[in-house]
Amino acid sequence: MPGAAKTDSPLYSTYARAPLGFVRGEGVWLESTDGRRYLDCMGGIAVNALGHAHPKLVEALKQQADMLWHVSNIFQIPGQEELGKRLTDASFADRVFFTNSGAEALECAIKTARRYHFVHDAPERHRIITFEGAFHGRTLATIAAGGQEKYLEGFGPRVEGFDQVPFADHEAVKAAIGPETAAILIEPIQGEGGIKPVPNECLRGLRELCDEHGLLLILDEIQCGMGRTGKLFAHQWAGIAPDIMAIAKAIGGGFPLGACLATEEAASGMTAGTHGSTFGGNPLAMAVGNAVMDIIDDEDFLKTVADRGLLLKQELAAVADAHPDLVAGIRGEGLMIGVQCHKSNTDLVAAARDEGLLTVPAGENVVRFLPPLIISEDEIGDAVDRLDRALANLSGNVAAA
């Protein structure tokens, strides 16, 4: 069969990888294969919430690795009971299903919503309203939920059942609700979409619409949850509660872990045999997840995150003012901040990398800052200085051109 020319790598060519690899990390710092140190302000894309090689997480994983790795969900797993109770005690939820990733957590959330209506004698209610700019994962269902053509192209007919409306458009949501609508799915802050917070009044309005029409409210807090905004979950700033929520990334602190949380009512259709996972909730993941919760689920820790987030936003705003030709604005909450660029965001990511600063691009020409939640004030200052130099270098290149 004809195809692309074979490369030296045995890996799929699905990533445009930077010419950079790392061998070790500590805190917010990474060391590359050539011995250079980088200040990590992407945190594995909001995954390494407690930085690299956090001693508490390392010890938890080592201890569990010496005892038991895998047994199957056919049996009781004590770590699941412990972490599940901690998550429900700290949230709106009554039930938890553990997964390996955010996409799996969203798949579980979608199935939970559809199954709820099925067991309540309304099987026709299967459609879910989603929002432009959303990113919910890379499975066939979650790329359909996200609705972005660049992720859908070439993967056959899109999975049916998702109705997309403009971002934070309350009237469009109301118009999209019909007799087949089961739920509304939204990220409180769009991450891949460009660090776009949903206004609190919009989240409250969606909660009211769901209550009025008998719909379930599903929140995707895979990127914005687990302390990222200065509260354990981003929706808590709006004073609302969802019916179902997907989390992942930071809950494992770098170990693959996700979860779908739901109220007793919303989860009522998820009975024995309706869903499963071979590796979800394995003892290794549970040990690390519990260690993460020991640190993040703490009022003083979360207040520090909020304070550091405000500092980062202020420092970045000052840099933006110094480079109006390149920076259009700063947006975001907590330690989830976006730098919107006038020109190429990927050029700025590369220029920052040359200065030893790791960031990550997002939609709407945004560069994301998603540092570990343990970043210090001095490290924030260092990161901003490096970004300032990167922008200065780009300004010089633009002037030369």
MONORNOR-V524179 format. One line per field, one symbol per residue. ss: DSSP state (2 for helix, 1 for strand, 0 for the rest). psi: psi as a letter, one per 30 degrees, with the letter a starting at -180 (. if undefined). A space follows every 50 residues. Layout:
ss = ???
psi = ???
//
This chain:
ss = 00000000000000000000011111101111000011110022220000 01002222222222200000000000022222222222200000111110 02222222222222222220000000111110000000022222220022 22000000000111100002222222000011111100110000011002 22222222222220011111000000000000022222000001111022 22000001111100022220000000000000222222222222220022 22222222222222222222220000111111100111111000222222 22220011011100011110000000222222222222222222222222 0
psi = klalkklfkflkhfkikkiklkfllkbgkkklfggkkkjjgfhgigeifg akhkeeeeeeeeeeffekekfkgflkjeeeeeeeeeeeegaflflkkkaf leeeeeeeeeeeeeeeeefhhhffjfkkkakkflkgagleefeeeegkef ffkghakkklgkjkllkhjeeeeeffkafgkelkkkkejkdffgijkkke feeeeeeeeeeeghlkjkkjheefahfefflekeffffglklekkklbcf ffgfkjklkkklleeegffilkffllkefkgleeeeeeeeeeeeeeikee eeeeeeeeeeeeeeeeeeeeefhfffkflklakbhikkjkkeakefeeee eeefggkkaklalhhkkkjhlkfgkleeeeeeeeeeeeeeeeeeeeeeee .
//
